[in-house]
């Protein structure tokens, strides 16, 4: 402590230094109670420190008030229009490139969305044809329902093409055979799974309707799925159209 006191006195010959170093708090201090930080009298804790802080804060507030206000868009003007009007040539070129790239992406996504709507239209038409075919399917035989049951029970009639992926379904829909069926120029083909002979692919479920748990209420379920998917895709296409219109307006605005 004596060494620290001598060094401080050598650096600062102020009249209050010795008094600060000889207070009861300093003399009774020991290591477990912490560290002592020596400072000039003008920065010592007390009323003078609080007054200096308030003075500094008031001076900073006065300086902030003297700063020039930040210009902003006038009332009734959008931020985007104001930013483009005050942009530098470099900013304008960079934004133009970004908008052009986003417009290309939006157009590509819109093209994919239109293709998906076409696929959903095919699924809806196929569902209608499969429902209409139910009345033409032969009833289940005694081997299917048992000898002691009603042999006239209807078939399930689910068409596996309803759950095909988009690519194979579209390939079938655009083929001459599929196009003729979707346009109702030819009846919907297909034979029962495991059936020997017949024409068309094995895509029709021949299980008795009451016994088939896998395709229970398939007409209602698939119809609801297609309708929900169509509504969601239509909303998404509307948002893409609005975004494309906005981007085209920005690109047509002179820089």
C-alpha positions in Angstrom: 0.0 0.0 0.0 2.8 2.4 0.8 4.4 1.7 -2.6 1.1 2.4 -4.4 0.6 5.6 -2.4 4.1 6.9 -3.3 3.6 6.2 -7.0 0.3 8.0 -7.0 1.7 11.0 -5.2 4.5 11.1 -7.7 2.1 11.2 -10.6 -0.5 13.6 -9.2 0.4 16.3 -6.7 -3.2 17.3 -6.1 -4.1 18.4 -2.6 -6.7 15.7 -2.1 -4.6 12.7 -3.1 -3.1 12.2 0.3 -6.5 12.5 2.0 -8.0 9.9 -0.3 -5.2 7.4 0.4 -5.4 7.8 4.1 -9.2 7.3 4.6 -10.5 4.7 6.9 -11.9 2.7 4.0 -8.5 2.5 2.3 -6.6 1.7 5.5 -9.0 -1.1 6.4 -9.2 -2.7 2.9 -7.7 -6.1 2.4 -7.6 -8.5 -0.6 -10.7 -10.6 0.0 -12.8 -7.4 -0.2 -11.9 -6.6 -3.8 -9.8 -4.1 -5.7 -9.2 -0.4 -5.2 -9.2 1.8 -8.3 -7.5 5.2 -7.9 -8.7 8.2 -9.9 -8.4 11.9 -10.0 -10.6 14.0 -7.7 -12.6 15.3 -10.6 -13.7 11.8 -11.4 -14.2 10.5 -7.9 -17.6 9.1 -6.9 -19.9 11.7 -5.5 -22.2 14.5 -6.5 -19.6 15.9 -8.9 -19.6 12.7 -10.9 -23.4 12.8 -11.3 -23.3 16.4 -12.3 -20.6 15.7 -14.9 -22.7 12.8 -16.3 -25.8 15.0 -16.6 -23.8 17.7 -18.2 -22.3 15.3 -20.8 -25.7 13.8 -21.6 -27.3 17.2 -22.1 -24.4 18.2 -24.4 -25.0 15.1 -26.4 -28.7 15.8 -26.7 -28.0 19.3 -27.9 -25.6 17.9 -30.5 -28.1 15.4 -31.8 -30.7 18.1 -32.2 -28.4 20.1 -34.4 -28.0 17.2 -36.9 -29.8 17.5 -40.2 -33.0 15.5 -40.3 -33.0 12.4 -42.5 -35.0 12.9 -45.6 -37.9 10.5 -46.2 -40.6 10.0 -48.7 -43.3 12.7 -48.7 -46.8 11.7 -47.7 -48.6 9.6 -50.3 -45.3 8.3 -51.9 -44.3 4.7 -51.5 -40.8 3.9 -50.2 -40.0 1.9 -53.3 -40.8 4.9 -55.6 -38.9 7.3 -53.4 -35.8 5.0 -53.3 -35.8 4.5 -57.1 -36.1 8.3 -57.6 -33.1 9.0 -55.3 -30.9 6.0 -56.2 -27.5 6.4 -57.7 -26.8 5.0 -61.2 -24.9 2.1 -59.6 -27.7 1.3 -57.3 -30.2 1.4 -60.2 -28.2 -1.0 -62.3 -27.8 -3.5 -59.5 -31.5 -3.4 -58.6 -32.4 -3.7 -62.3 -30.4 -6.9 -62.5 -31.9 -8.3 -59.3 -35.5 -7.5 -60.5 -34.8 -9.1 -63.9 -33.5 -12.3 -62.3 -36.5 -12.4 -60.0 -38.9 -11.9 -62.9 -37.3 -14.8 -64.8 -37.7 -17.0 -61.7 -41.3 -16.0 -61.2 -42.1 -16.7 -64.8 -40.5 -20.1 -64.6 -42.4 -20.9 -61.4 -45.6 -19.7 -63.0 -45.0 -22.1 -65.9 -44.6 -25.0 -63.5 -47.7 -23.9 -61.7 -49.8 -23.9 -64.9 -48.5 -27.4 -65.7 -49.5 -28.6 -62.2 -53.0 -27.2 -62.7 -53.2 -29.1 -66.0 -52.2 -32.3 -64.1 -54.9 -31.6 -61.5 -57.5 -31.2 -64.3 -56.5 -34.6 -65.6 -56.9 -36.1 -62.2 -60.3 -34.6 -61.8 -61.4 -35.9 -65.2 -60.0 -39.4 -64.5 -61.9 -39.4 -61.1 -65.1 -38.6 -62.9 -64.6 -41.4 -65.5 -63.7 -43.9 -62.7 -66.9 -43.0 -60.8 -69.0 -43.3 -64.0 -67.5 -46.8 -64.6 -68.6 -48.2 -61.3 -72.0 -49.0 -62.6 -70.6 -50.9 -65.5 -68.2 -53.2 -63.5 -69.4 -56.8 -63.1 -70.4 -57.7 -59.6 -68.3 -59.8 -57.3 -68.5 -63.5 -57.8 -69.1 -66.2 -55.2 -65.4 -66.8 -54.9 -64.9 -63.2 -53.9 -67.8 -62.9 -51.4 -68.4 -66.5 -50.3 -71.1 -68.9 -51.2 -73.4 -67.8 -48.4 -73.3 -64.1 -49.2 -75.0 -61.9 -51.7 -73.1 -62.4 -55.0 -74.4 -59.1 -56.4 -72.2 -57.0 -54.1 -70.5 -54.2 -56.1 -66.8 -53.9 -56.6 -64.5 -51.3 -55.1 -63.6 -50.0 -58.6 -60.6 -47.8 -57.5 -58.4 -46.9 -60.4 -54.7 -46.9 -59.5 -54.0 -44.1 -62.0 -55.6 -41.7 -59.6 -52.5 -41.9 -57.4 -49.8 -42.0 -60.1 -47.1 -39.5 -59.9 -47.4 -36.4 -62.1 -44.9 -37.6 -64.8 -46.4 -41.0 -65.6 -49.9 -39.6 -65.3 -49.2 -36.8 -67.8 -47.5 -39.3 -70.1 -50.6 -41.4 -70.1 -52.9 -38.4 -70.5 -51.0 -37.1 -73.5 -50.8 -40.4 -75.3 -53.4 -41.1 -78.0 -55.2 -43.7 -75.9 -55.3 -41.5 -72.8 -56.3 -38.4 -74.7 -59.2 -40.3 -76.3 -60.5 -41.5 -72.9 -60.2 -38.1 -71.3 -62.1 -36.6 -74.2 -64.7 -39.4 -73.8 -64.1 -40.6 -77.3 -63.3 -44.0 -75.9 -64.4 -45.8 -72.7 -62.0 -45.9 -69.7 -59.9 -49.0 -70.0 -58.5 -51.1 -67.2 -58.9 -54.6 -65.7 -59.1 -56.0 -62.2 -55.8 -56.6 -60.4 -54.8 -60.2 -61.0 -57.4 -60.8 -63.6 -56.4 -63.1 -66.4 -57.2 -61.9 -69.9 -59.0 -58.7 -70.6 -57.7 -55.4 -72.0 -55.9 -52.5 -70.5 -53.6 -52.3 -67.5 -54.3 -53.9 -64.2 -55.3 -50.7 -62.4 -58.8 -51.5 -61.2 -59.4 -52.8 -57.7 -61.8 -55.8 -58.0 -62.3 -56.4 -54.2 -65.9 -56.3 -52.9 -66.6 -52.7 -51.9 -67.5 -53.6 -48.3 -64.4 -55.7 -47.8 -61.9 -53.3 -49.3 -60.5 -51.2 -46.4 -57.6 -49.9 -48.4 -59.7 -47.8 -50.7 -62.6 -46.9 -48.4 -64.6 -43.9 -49.7 -61.9 -43.4 -52.3 -64.3 -41.3 -54.5 -64.9 -38.7 -51.7 -61.3 -38.7 -50.4 -59.7 -38.3 -53.8 -62.2 -35.6 -54.9 -61.5 -33.6 -51.7 -57.7 -33.9 -52.2 -57.9 -32.7 -55.8 -60.2 -29.8 -54.9 -57.9 -28.6 -52.0 -54.8 -28.9 -54.2 -56.5 -26.9 -56.9 -57.5 -24.1 -54.6 -54.0 -23.9 -53.0 -52.4 -23.8 -56.4 -54.8 -21.2 -57.7 -54.0 -18.9 -54.7 -50.3 -19.4 -55.4 -50.6 -18.6 -59.0 -52.5 -15.4 -58.1 -49.7 -14.3 -55.9 -47.1 -15.0 -58.6 -49.1 -13.0 -61.1 -49.2 -10.0 -58.7 -45.5 -10.3 -58.1 -44.8 -10.5 -61.9 -46.9 -7.4 -62.5 -45.0 -5.5 -59.8 -41.6 -6.5 -61.2 -42.6 -5.6 -64.7 -43.7 -2.1 -63.5 -40.4 -1.6 -61.7 -38.4 -2.7 -64.7 -40.4 -0.3 -67.0 -39.8 2.6 -64.7 -36.9 4.8 -66.0 -33.9 4.8 -63.8 
